[in-house]
């Protein structure tokens, strides 16, 4: 029962959701919309499991003596601040919740991403050595894109923007399309295996 | 942005950039604050925009059909109790099965048929032929059912050239996006905070 029932449920929902694409009858479409709503609610509940897990871990860290205690306290303060502001005073335009998001959270996220500029530069310095023809192609494509998207590219030659446009629209798109086709084939095969009950990794390692 | 907002943003920005020197308490404090704010934000947004209007309000209004997602969601949350974890397999089976079912026609249409159609639809031009060669060669690179010998080897090699160009272009874009974020932060620190930038 522990394995068979979830596999049967998975198969039934999989077959229904695949078949509804070809059936336009109203009851089927209504059921399809209802299942999408259920999925959304289950997704949010799964997110809540993760959030509650983070809170429990931080509470445990805060209770243990040691240097991590202060950091766990800061994390719990952040969670409590957003929860109190969001549920207490709303999340609409002009709310304190949105103010904290715009003035603290969003700039901090942007700063963390901008940190990567330094590491990308250092990785490029160490990794970009044209040892093979393939790595030379990679460097050339990266440099052409970088040059073509800044004013200095057009100052070097008026052809640079056209070359950039060609690289992006022809060879890069060809490789991207092939990768998308590969992803599509792989996902379709995996979906069929999941619906048929051959792929059960989502149930946990003990069921394999 | 108000003056206090500018100061808070500037101090948290500097705390994060302090990581460039080395891992330190200021960076760690900012890191944990960001984790806390993000978790709190996700909690509030998911409850206020999905659970409240999509589950609680319809249930209060007498929509008994919402009992099914309520039970499924509840089974997912009891995953936190180790002895009852096994029950969370039911909602997991629903989302995995339904997701797999939805993805089959969607993948076949968007990722395979439309991409193939767009590729063979322009073979009358030189660029169209270059693209067709690139798509076939790159797909052949991922063909692992036979050893890549004979005609397969040079075709797969050409596929790697196309992929290198794609990866290089993607890398170039990534560098540009990160640098533009950095410029934005510098403009904020030097302009909005320190008022050193003119105009």
Interface residues (C-beta under 8 A of the other chain):
Chain A: X2 X5 X6 X7 X9 X10 X11 X12 X13 X14 X15 X16 X17 X18 X19 X20 X21 X22 X34 X35 X36 X37 X38 X39 X40 X41 X42 X43 X44 X45 X46 X47 X48 X49 X51 X52 X53 X54 X55 X56 X58 X70 X71 X72 X74 X75 X76 X77 X78 X79 X80 X81 X82 X83 X86 X87 X91 X97 X99 X100 X101 X102 X103 X104 X105 X107 X108 X109 X110 X111 X112 X113 X114 X115 X116 X117 X118 X120 X121 X124 X133 X134 X135 X137 X138 X139 X140 X141 X142 X143 X144 X145 X146 X149 X166 X167 X168 X169 X170 X171 X172 X173 X174 X175 X176 X177 X178 X179 X180 X181 X182 X183 X184 X185 X187 X188 X190 X191 X192 X194 X195 X202 X203 X204
Chain B: X1 X2 X5 X8 X9 X12 X13 X16 X17 X19 X20 X28 X29 X30 X31 X32 X33 X34 X35 X36 X37 X38 X39 X40 X41 X42 X43 X44 X45 X46 X47 X48 X50 X51 X54 X55 X65 X68 X69 X70 X72 X73 X74 X76 X77 X79 X80 X86 X89 X90 X91 X92 X93 X94 X95 X96 X97 X98 X99 X100 X101 X102 X103 X104 X105 X107 X108 X110 X111 X112 X115 X116 X118 X119 X127 X130 X131 X132 X133 X134 X135 X136 X137 X138 X139 X141 X142 X159 X160 X161 X162 X163 X164 X165 X166 X167 X168 X169 X170 X171 X172 X173 X174 X175 X176 X178 X179 X181 X182 X184 X185 X188
